[in-house]
Amino acid sequence: MKFTEDHEWLRPEGDNIIVVGITEHAAKELGDIVFVQLPEAEAMVAQGDEVVVIESVKAASDILAPVDGEIVEVNAALADNPGLVNEDPLGGGWFFKIRVDDLAVLDSFMDEDEYQEMIA
Amino acid sequence: MGDNADRPLRRLPLHALHAARGARMAEFAGWSMPIRYEEGVMAEHLHTRAAASLFDVSHMAQILLRSGRGVARAALALEACTPADLVGLPEGRQRYALLTDDAGGIRDDVMVSHLGDALLVVANAANREAVLAHLRDALPAVTVEEIADRALLALQGPRSEEVLSSLLPEVAAMRFMDAARLRWAGGEIWVSRSGYSGEDGFEISVPAALAERLAEALLDQGGVKPAGLGARDSLRLEAGLCLHGQDIDRTTTPVEAGLAWSIGRARRIGGERAGGFPGADRILTELEVGPRRRRVGLRPEGRQPMRAGTEVMGPDGRVGLVTSGGFSPSLAAPISMAYVDARWAEPGTRLAGEVRGRPLAAEVVALPFLPPSFKR
């Protein structure tokens, strides 16, 4: 699993697909999440595009696409239960799956030790 | 906050207590304030509605008004700044008052308590300097004393009476908007049965030197937890209460804001002391003919909050603006307050908010969103 400076985690899942969510640290910082707006499946996105809007009780935050690719699946469970992001950020609280040309794009991101060091 | 940007943040008398209890601190009106504790805004909000929460609101301005010719003189003088009936405020009672300006706008909203030999005015932290300067300028015959050595705590929620009366038995006999001076641990405590949550509760002015002891004694009672500014904001929004600087300011009038109930009968046309407050022409006219726009509640469809700054659209274009909006923990749904053109202000009217470039349907509803539970 890799990590971005924006507190996203990226988990490769074979067939050039990467699952994206936010870290436990980020979920805790945001507080109680009450709404998640996800991208459309099959959308083509570019690195840096705003793809997800997260609303907590207090504020709205944007999540940016970490890489170029095609959104192949979004986590429909978040529509009814956005609190999954707080309860299980690394598991059931995932946001979307994106298909990339080459999983080697992951090489440029932080590993877990580097991420833990960044938030320490 | 403009002119505060370069000043160091002011620290609350209970700063150490907040740190010890894991508060997340952030700047508000020049103060370092607890925004939330470990459990988070949602849990703190729901706990307040179910039991009782302790809020530190010591950032608010506490101002005493006195006159050498008696407190009634101070009350009469203060009526020159507000349409509230303060001459008619009995000792031991509290009243909500709007400080208006010559254009009929709202300088601040304050609570005024009659403490016997003085009026206690509690003003918003962000308006501390402006209100002090205004009162000193407008009331030359009144002594305006800023109280700097007291904390202000708010105990809010249905168990507040049970909790506070274990320390101060006298509070059990108080009713909504009563104010009293009580003794505790060798100090004088000023208590009012009021708050900013829509729940029964108390606001407690305590000498700073006793504040930590009182706060710990309250938090030691079963059922009481600390809550931060985040929950304070979501609670007051559900209760339909205005935040000055957001829902009311110098561009909104008391009538537009739906706060005409704070204009005393004696201050209205035909009353004993009709008019005589800043902006009286406009405000009394609006009372008769109705305002151009009104503050309303909005219930957006779905779960996405419609926050402050969202444009409100009718079938033919823009009809208003959201001034506060968020997610209601009690209703598990988004709620907003907005000013809309008076033609679109009837409950049941279907409007839309422009959220991130997309129209989101919303229905006008009566305020408050939740019925209050005061002890009348």
Interface residues (C-beta under 8 A of the other chain):
Chain A: G31 D32 V34 F35 Q37 V53 E55 S56 V57 K58 A60 A79 P82
Chain B: I35 R36 G40 V41 M42 A43 H45 G230 D233 S234 G302 R303 Q304 P305 R307 G326 F327 P329 P334 R356
